[in-house]
Amino acid sequence: MQLYKLVAIIILAVLAVILLASNGANPDRIDYGFKRLQEKLFLTLQFSKTQKVDYYQNLLNKRLKELEYLTYNKKTYMLWSSSLRYAATAGEATNLIIQNNLVWEANKFVDIFQNHQAQINDLLTNYPGDLDPTEKNSKFLTDAINSLTSYISKLSQVK
């Protein structure tokens, strides 16, 4: 019985170390799945609506940094899944704000989304894939911008 406890403690310790180490992982790293698991766990631990909205803001900033990382490191083949994650996170935040009529948060997220649109547009302007005429992955950045336009419209109606 003692051996089982020791093994359980070791497994939990290893998982804790992996989760901590993966906090800064980018989508191209093997431990990225652990980062996403940690984020989902932390999201469920946010009990109030405003805490969840604040956490979504944190997640959106992380997703934007991932888009920047992939673009500037010419790992554009991963933009499809990363832009979908970004748009999904923005959509979840938008839905939470609208469903709970969080007017202050709606105004704040309109500003955040507009700022992110400008930053993603800057990625498009400096897109490294334009050196290769067959590169089509830049459209996923455009999709993220278009998603934000839709969410801004929805949030602008919250009163």
Backbone torsions as a table, in degrees:
resi	resn	phi	psi	omega
1	MET	NA	-38.0	179.1
2	GLN	-63.1	-36.2	179.9
3	LEU	-62.8	-40.7	178.7
4	TYR	-62.5	-40.8	178.7
5	LYS	-64.7	-42.4	179.5
6	LEU	-63.4	-44.9	178.8
7	VAL	-62.6	-42.4	178.8
8	ALA	-62.6	-42.5	179.0
9	ILE	-64.2	-42.8	179.5
10	ILE	-63.9	-44.4	179.5
11	ILE	-62.2	-45.3	178.8
12	LEU	-63.2	-40.2	178.7
13	ALA	-64.2	-43.6	178.5
14	VAL	-62.9	-44.3	177.9
15	LEU	-61.3	-41.1	178.7
16	ALA	-62.1	-43.0	179.1
17	VAL	-64.7	-43.3	179.2
18	ILE	-62.3	-44.7	179.8
19	LEU	-62.5	-41.8	178.3
20	LEU	-66.5	-42.8	-178.7
21	ALA	-68.3	-29.5	-176.1
22	SER	-84.9	-2.5	-176.4
23	ASN	-54.4	-35.6	-179.0
24	GLY	-100.7	14.9	-176.3
25	ALA	-67.1	143.7	173.7
26	ASN	-100.9	164.5	-173.9
27	PRO	-57.6	-19.0	-178.3
28	ASP	-88.7	-0.5	-179.6
29	ARG	-96.1	150.0	-177.5
30	ILE	-65.9	-27.5	-178.3
31	ASP	-89.6	9.8	179.8
32	TYR	-61.5	-35.5	178.5
33	GLY	-60.5	-36.0	176.8
34	PHE	-67.4	-37.2	177.0
35	LYS	-61.1	-45.2	-179.2
36	ARG	-65.4	-38.6	177.0
37	LEU	-61.3	-45.4	178.2
38	GLN	-60.6	-43.3	179.9
39	GLU	-62.2	-43.2	179.2
40	LYS	-64.5	-39.7	177.3
41	LEU	-62.9	-47.6	-179.7
42	PHE	-63.9	-34.7	178.3
43	LEU	-63.4	-40.6	179.6
44	THR	-69.7	-20.1	179.1
45	LEU	-84.8	-3.8	176.5
46	GLN	-85.6	114.0	-171.3
47	PHE	-90.0	-37.4	-179.7
48	SER	-89.7	158.5	179.7
49	LYS	-63.1	-40.1	-179.4
50	THR	-68.9	-33.8	175.4
51	GLN	-64.1	-41.4	178.9
52	LYS	-64.5	-42.3	179.5
53	VAL	-62.5	-43.4	178.1
54	ASP	-61.6	-39.1	179.3
55	TYR	-68.3	-37.8	175.5
56	TYR	-60.7	-38.1	177.5
57	GLN	-60.8	-43.5	177.0
58	ASN	-60.3	-44.9	179.9
59	LEU	-64.2	-39.8	178.7
60	LEU	-61.6	-41.4	178.0
61	ASN	-63.3	-38.7	176.5
62	LYS	-64.7	-44.9	-179.9
63	ARG	-62.3	-37.9	177.7
64	LEU	-64.5	-43.4	178.3
65	LYS	-61.3	-35.5	178.0
66	GLU	-66.5	-41.7	176.3
67	LEU	-60.5	-42.8	178.3
68	GLU	-62.6	-46.1	-179.4
69	TYR	-58.0	-49.6	-177.4
70	LEU	-63.6	-40.2	-178.2
71	THR	-68.2	-51.0	-176.1
72	TYR	-72.0	-20.9	176.6
73	ASN	-98.0	11.4	174.9
74	LYS	56.1	38.3	174.8
75	LYS	-105.4	49.5	-171.2
76	THR	-69.2	-16.0	176.7
77	TYR	-64.6	-14.7	179.8
78	MET	-99.4	2.3	-176.6
79	LEU	-66.8	-31.1	-178.1
80	TRP	-59.1	-55.7	-177.2
81	SER	-68.2	-36.0	-179.6
82	SER	-70.3	-38.7	178.2
83	SER	-69.1	-33.6	175.5
84	LEU	-65.3	-41.3	177.3
85	ARG	-63.0	-41.4	179.4
86	TYR	-62.0	-51.1	-177.7
87	ALA	-63.8	-37.6	178.7
88	ALA	-65.1	-41.5	178.8
89	THR	-64.7	-43.4	177.6
90	ALA	-62.3	-39.3	179.0
91	GLY	-67.3	-40.5	178.3
92	GLU	-64.2	-41.6	177.6
93	ALA	-63.8	-43.4	179.5
94	THR	-60.8	-46.7	179.7
95	ASN	-61.7	-42.1	178.8
96	LEU	-61.4	-43.4	180.0
97	ILE	-64.7	-45.8	-178.0
98	ILE	-67.5	-46.2	-177.7
99	GLN	-61.5	-28.2	-177.9
100	ASN	-107.5	8.2	177.1
101	ASN	48.9	49.7	-179.1
102	LEU	-88.2	84.3	-172.5
103	VAL	-59.4	-48.4	-179.3
104	TRP	-58.6	-43.7	-179.5
105	GLU	-66.8	-36.1	178.7
106	ALA	-60.2	-47.3	179.4
107	ASN	-62.6	-40.8	179.7
108	LYS	-63.8	-43.1	-177.8
109	PHE	-72.6	-28.2	172.9
110	VAL	-60.0	-45.8	177.9
111	ASP	-62.5	-44.0	179.5
112	ILE	-61.1	-47.2	-178.1
113	PHE	-63.7	-39.8	178.2
114	GLN	-64.4	-40.3	177.3
115	ASN	-64.2	-42.7	179.3
116	HIS	-66.2	-37.2	176.8
117	GLN	-58.5	-44.1	179.7
118	ALA	-63.0	-40.6	-180.0
119	GLN	-68.3	-39.8	178.2
120	ILE	-68.8	-37.8	176.1
121	ASN	-61.2	-37.0	175.9
122	ASP	-63.3	-37.2	175.6
123	LEU	-61.8	-40.5	178.7
124	LEU	-64.7	-40.1	179.8
125	THR	-63.1	-37.4	-178.3
126	ASN	-104.0	22.9	-173.8
127	TYR	-61.2	122.0	-176.8
128	PRO	-72.1	-20.0	-177.5
129	GLY	-70.5	-13.6	-176.7
130	ASP	-69.7	-7.0	174.9
131	LEU	-73.3	-23.1	-179.2
132	ASP	-109.3	112.0	-176.4
133	PRO	-62.9	-17.0	179.6
134	THR	-88.1	-5.4	-177.3
135	GLU	-70.6	119.9	-178.7
136	LYS	-116.4	-1.2	-174.0
137	ASN	-71.2	-13.4	178.5
138	SER	-62.6	-24.3	-179.7
139	LYS	-61.8	-23.9	179.8
140	PHE	-71.1	-28.8	173.1
141	LEU	-70.0	-39.2	176.4
142	THR	-63.0	-38.8	176.9
143	ASP	-60.7	-40.1	178.7
144	ALA	-63.7	-42.2	177.6
145	ILE	-61.4	-44.6	-179.3
146	ASN	-65.2	-37.0	176.1
147	SER	-61.9	-42.9	179.4
148	LEU	-63.5	-36.5	177.1
149	THR	-59.8	-42.8	178.3
150	SER	-63.9	-43.8	-178.9
151	TYR	-68.3	-35.8	176.8
152	ILE	-62.6	-42.5	178.3
153	SER	-60.4	-44.8	179.5
154	LYS	-64.7	-44.1	-178.3
155	LEU	-68.1	-29.5	-179.8
156	SER	-67.2	-16.5	-179.7
157	GLN	-91.2	-6.4	178.7
158	VAL	-74.3	125.5	-178.5
159	LYS	-136.6	NA	NA
